[in-house]
């Protein structure tokens, strides 16, 4: 398993990728049915004078229920908010929460957890009511295998485990054993393929001015991001978290996302610094043959999130590059693309002309229902009409 992980990280960089083809050719390559009249339409837009919302995460455990969480900034103050829908996005209700949300995780349509800047909250009413279960700063994400067994990750160099739904937590020793100092080491991504196989991603680098608010709300922060090589920390488990194997190495960029595929592969989304020729790359990692293939790279677009649908299709959320810098904290046009995990052909999807962002988060409970939330206070839904 160690050797396999090390080889994953040697992702080849092709000189170019041929982008758009005719829709018919696209469908033929992917082996997927054509769709007509599909468009990412605005379902929610916080547009009030003197204030703005930056969503930090969205989760949609079913086609009816979605929860997005973020920060509402008003004047010099800010507060946490969640917006909830129980009718597939026809109506959304905004409520304040006592702390600043960072991320969400839902086990099913009702039960979920929210990580904030000061701890962990839980809900059994799909985000309508929240109860705090842990006080702790510098946590980033949680993942639960069932109602009782879960993990929380964050800084400094922190992985916690619970077996009672999050009321009691114990440190995972393997996290502290990783080859980096505690200062500057943060675990920030966790995902499981099933009840046994999972990955925790972290990195070590010079201290940075990080916060909950997006770059466009804190313009000077972007100057300090991705200026130095990072040490990637990768923890893997094959037994549901009983034991973890560590594999680490230096990288030019950051591994933002890792998504398990339905078979022996995964998708990794890498982000690079201003000095790189592209801002991001989407890489397919074959977990069996240990071969990597770059599926998407575009110097004019930065991929912010990717999601694998049950059908094997891949949806990308990207933003257009602004000016000569790839990481300027200025919202760019939101670009949505549809492709396949076995193809380098990508089809641009129609997106509401008002949609702009610097960061975007995807959620899709199935092949037909998809949402994207932005750090500019927008939630869009993919409206589809089957082809005749």
C-alpha positions in Angstrom: 0.0 0.0 0.0 2.9 2.4 0.7 4.5 1.8 -2.7 1.1 2.3 -4.4 0.6 5.7 -2.7 4.1 6.9 -3.6 3.5 6.1 -7.3 0.2 7.9 -7.3 1.9 11.2 -6.7 4.1 11.0 -9.8 1.4 12.4 -12.1 2.6 12.9 -15.8 1.8 16.3 -17.4 0.8 16.2 -21.0 1.6 19.2 -23.2 -2.0 19.7 -24.1 -5.5 18.2 -23.9 -8.0 18.5 -26.8 -11.1 20.1 -25.2 -14.5 20.3 -26.7 -16.0 18.2 -29.4 -19.5 17.9 -30.8 -22.0 16.6 -28.3 -22.6 13.5 -30.3 -19.0 12.6 -30.2 -18.8 13.3 -26.5 -21.7 11.0 -25.7 -20.2 8.3 -28.0 -16.8 8.5 -26.2 -18.3 8.3 -22.8 -21.0 5.8 -23.7 -23.6 8.1 -22.0 -27.0 9.3 -23.2 -27.3 12.8 -24.6 -29.1 15.3 -22.4 -31.0 18.3 -23.8 -31.9 21.6 -22.2 -29.8 21.2 -19.1 -28.6 24.3 -17.3 -27.1 25.2 -14.0 -29.8 27.6 -12.7 -29.7 29.9 -9.7 -31.8 28.6 -6.8 -30.5 30.8 -4.1 -28.5 34.1 -4.2 -27.8 36.2 -1.1 -27.9 39.7 -2.6 -28.5 42.2 0.2 -26.9 45.7 0.2 -24.2 46.1 2.8 -23.7 42.3 3.5 -22.6 39.2 1.7 -22.4 35.5 2.3 -19.5 33.1 1.6 -20.6 29.5 1.6 -17.9 27.1 2.8 -19.6 23.8 2.2 -22.8 22.2 0.9 -24.2 18.7 1.5 -27.3 17.1 -0.2 -28.0 13.8 1.4 -31.1 13.3 -0.8 -32.8 14.8 -3.8 -35.1 16.7 -1.5 -32.8 17.9 1.3 -29.7 20.1 1.1 -27.8 22.1 3.6 -25.3 24.9 2.8 -23.2 26.6 5.5 -21.0 29.6 5.5 -20.2 33.1 6.8 -22.4 36.2 6.5 -20.3 39.4 6.6 -22.0 42.6 7.5 -20.0 45.8 7.9 -17.0 44.9 10.1 -18.8 42.0 11.7 -19.6 38.4 10.6 -21.6 35.5 11.8 -22.3 31.9 10.8 -25.3 30.9 8.8 -26.9 27.8 7.3 -29.5 27.7 4.5 -31.7 24.6 4.3 -34.2 23.2 1.7 -36.6 20.3 2.1 -38.2 20.5 -1.3 -35.3 20.1 -3.7 -34.3 23.7 -3.7 -37.7 25.3 -4.6 -37.4 27.2 -1.3 -34.4 27.9 1.0 -34.5 29.1 4.6 -31.6 31.0 6.1 -30.8 30.7 9.8 -28.0 32.0 11.9 -25.7 29.6 13.9 -23.6 30.5 16.9 -20.2 29.8 15.3 -18.6 30.0 11.9 -19.2 26.9 9.8 -16.2 25.3 8.0 -17.5 22.0 6.7 -20.5 19.6 6.7 -21.0 15.9 6.7 -24.3 14.0 6.5 -24.7 10.3 7.1 -28.2 10.1 5.7 -31.1 12.4 5.1 -31.5 13.4 8.7 -28.3 12.9 10.7 -25.3 15.2 10.1 -22.4 17.1 11.7 -21.0 20.6 11.2 -17.4 21.6 11.9 -17.1 25.2 13.0 -14.2 27.5 14.1 -14.8 26.5 17.7 -16.0 22.9 17.6 -18.4 20.2 16.3 -22.2 20.4 16.1 -24.7 17.7 15.2 -28.2 17.6 13.8 -30.9 14.9 13.4 -33.2 17.3 11.6 -31.2 17.9 8.4 -29.7 21.1 9.6 -32.8 22.8 11.0 -31.6 22.4 14.6 -28.0 22.1 15.7 -26.6 20.9 19.1 -22.9 21.4 20.0 -21.1 18.2 21.1 -17.5 19.3 21.2 -15.5 22.4 22.0 -12.3 22.6 20.0 -10.6 25.0 17.7 -8.7 24.3 14.5 -10.8 21.3 13.3 -11.5 21.1 9.6 -13.6 18.1 8.7 -15.4 15.0 10.0 -16.3 11.7 8.5 -18.7 9.1 10.1 -18.8 5.5 9.0 -22.1 5.0 11.0 -24.0 7.0 13.7 -21.3 6.2 16.3 -18.0 5.7 14.6 -16.3 8.7 13.1 -13.1 10.8 12.7 -12.3 14.5 13.0 -9.3 16.1 11.4 -7.5 19.4 11.7 -4.5 21.2 13.3 -2.0 21.0 14.7 -1.4 17.6 13.2 -4.6 16.3 14.6 -6.8 13.3 13.9 -9.5 12.3 16.5 -11.7 9.2 16.7 -15.1 8.7 18.3 -17.2 5.6 18.9 -20.2 7.3 20.5 -21.4 9.7 17.9 -19.0 12.5 18.7 -19.4 13.0 22.4 -16.1 11.6 23.3 -12.9 11.8 21.1 -9.5 10.2 21.4 -6.3 11.0 19.4 -5.2 8.7 16.6 -1.5 8.1 17.3 -0.6 7.5 13.6 -1.5 11.2 12.8 1.2 12.5 15.2 3.8 10.0 13.9 3.8 11.6 10.4 7.2 13.0 9.4 6.5 16.7 10.0 6.5 19.1 12.9 3.2 19.8 14.6 3.5 23.5 13.8 2.3 24.1 10.3 0.8 20.6 9.8 -2.9 20.4 9.1 -5.1 17.4 8.1 -7.8 18.9 5.8 -9.4 16.1 3.7 -10.9 12.8 4.7 -12.9 10.3 2.7 -13.8 6.6 2.8 -14.7 4.3 -0.1 -16.5 1.9 2.2 -16.5 0.7 5.8 -12.8 -0.4 5.5 -10.8 1.7 3.0 -10.2 5.4 3.7 -7.7 8.2 3.2 -6.7 11.3 5.2 -4.9 14.1 3.5 -2.7 16.7 5.2 0.1 19.0 4.5 3.0 20.8 6.1 4.2 24.2 5.0 5.3 27.6 6.3 2.6 29.2 8.5 0.0 31.0 6.4 -2.7 33.5 7.1 -5.7 31.2 6.8 -9.2 31.9 7.9 -12.8 31.0 7.3 -13.5 33.9 5.0 -12.7 33.5 1.3 -9.9 35.2 -0.4 -12.1 37.8 -2.1 -13.1 39.0 1.4 -9.5 39.1 2.6 -7.5 40.2 -0.5 -4.0 40.3 1.1 -4.2 36.7 2.1 -3.8 35.2 -1.4 -0.2 36.6 -1.6 0.9 34.1 1.1 -0.6 31.0 -0.3 1.3 28.3 -2.2 4.5 30.2 -2.3 6.6 27.2 -1.1 6.7 23.5 -1.7 4.4 21.5 0.6 5.0 18.2 2.3 2.0 16.1 1.6 0.9 13.8 4.4 -1.2 10.9 3.4 -2.7 8.4 5.9 -4.4 5.3 4.5 -6.5 2.6 6.2 -7.8 -0.8 5.0 -9.5 -1.8 8.2 -11.9 1.0 9.1 -9.4 3.1 10.9 -8.0 0.5 13.3 -4.6 1.0 11.7 -3.2 3.8 9.4 -0.2 3.7 7.0 1.6 7.0 6.4 3.2 8.0 3.1 4.6 11.5 2.7 6.6 13.5 0.1 7.3 17.0 -1.1 5.0 18.5 -3.7 4.9 21.8 -5.6 1.2 22.1 -5.0 -1.6 20.9 -2.8 -3.9 17.9 -3.0 -7.3 19.6 -2.6 -9.7 16.7 -3.2 -9.5 12.9 -3.5 -12.6 11.0 -4.6 -12.9 7.2 -4.7 -14.3 5.7 -7.9 -16.7 2.8 -8.0 -13.9 0.4 -9.0 -10.1 0.4 -8.6 -9.4 4.1 -9.2 -9.7 7.5 -7.6 -9.7 11.1 -8.8 -7.2 13.6 -7.3 -7.5 17.4 -7.7 -4.1 19.2 -7.4 -3.7 23.0 -7.0 -0.5 24.8 -7.9 1.1 28.2 -7.2 1.3 31.2 -9.4 4.6 30.0 -10.8 3.0 26.9 -12.4 1.8 26.8 -16.0 -1.7 25.6 -14.9 -3.6 26.4 -11.7 -5.0 22.9 -11.2 -4.9 19.4 -12.6 -7.4 16.6 -12.3 -5.6 13.2 -12.2 -7.0 9.7 -12.4 -5.1 7.3 -10.2 -5.5 3.6 -11.0 -5.3 2.0 -7.6 -4.6 -1.5 -9.1 -1.9 -0.8 -11.7 -0.6 2.3 -9.9 -0.7 4.4 -13.1 -1.7 8.0 -13.3 -3.4 9.9 -16.1 -4.1 13.6 -16.2 -7.8 14.1 -17.3 -8.1 17.8 -17.2 -5.7 20.8 -17.1 -6.4 24.3 -18.5 -4.3 27.4 -17.9 -7.4 29.6 -18.1 -9.5 27.7 -15.6 -9.0 26.6 -12.0 -11.0 23.5 -11.0 -12.4 24.0 -7.5 -14.2 20.8 -6.9 -14.9 17.5 -8.6 -17.5 14.8 -8.0 -17.9 11.3 -9.3 -21.5 10.2 -10.0 -22.7 6.6 -9.5 -22.8 6.3 -13.3 -19.1 7.0 -13.6 -19.6 10.5 -15.0 -17.5 13.3 -13.5 -18.7 16.9 -12.8 -16.2 19.7 -12.5 -16.7 23.1 -11.0 -14.1 25.7 -12.1 -13.6 29.4 -12.2 -12.1 31.5 -15.0 -8.6 32.9 -14.5 -8.6 36.6 -13.7 -5.8 38.6 -15.2 -2.3 37.2 -15.4 -2.3 35.7 -11.9 -4.0 32.3 -11.3 -4.8 33.0 -7.7 -6.1 36.6 -7.6 -8.8 36.9 -5.0 -11.3 38.2 -7.6 -14.4 36.2 -8.4 -14.3 34.8 -12.0 -17.1 33.2 -14.1 -18.2 29.9 -12.8 -17.7 27.1 -15.3 -19.3 23.7 -15.0 -18.1 20.7 -17.1 -19.2 17.1 -17.6 -16.9 14.3 -18.6 -15.9 10.8 -17.8 -13.3 9.1 -15.6 -12.0 7.3 -18.7 -12.0 10.2 -21.1 -10.1 13.5 -21.6 -13.1 15.0 -23.4 -15.1 17.6 -21.5 -18.3 19.3 -22.3 -19.1 22.8 -21.1 -22.5 23.1 -19.4 -24.8 26.0 -19.6 -24.5 28.2 -16.4 -26.5 31.1 -15.1 -24.6 34.3 -16.4 -24.6 35.8 -12.9 -22.6 33.0 -11.4 -19.1 34.0 -10.3 -16.8 32.6 -7.6 -13.3 32.1 -6.3 -14.3 28.8 -4.7 -17.1 26.3 -5.4 -18.3 23.2 -3.7 -20.3 20.3 -5.3 -23.0 18.0 -3.9 -24.8 15.2 -5.8 -26.9 12.5 -4.1 -27.5 10.7 -7.4 -27.0 11.1 -11.2 -30.0 13.4 -11.7 -29.7 15.8 -8.8 -26.7 18.1 -8.4 -26.0 21.4 -6.6 -23.0 23.8 -6.5 -22.5 26.4 -3.8 -20.1 29.3 -4.1 -18.1 31.6 -1.8 -20.1 34.5 -3.3 -23.4 33.4 -1.7 -24.9 31.5 -4.6 -26.5 28.0 -4.9 -27.1 26.6 -8.3 -29.0 23.4 -9.3 -28.6 21.4 -12.5 -32.1 21.5 -14.2 -32.4 18.7 -16.6 -34.9 17.6 -19.3 -34.3 14.1 -20.8 -33.5 14.1 -24.5 -36.5 13.0 -26.6 
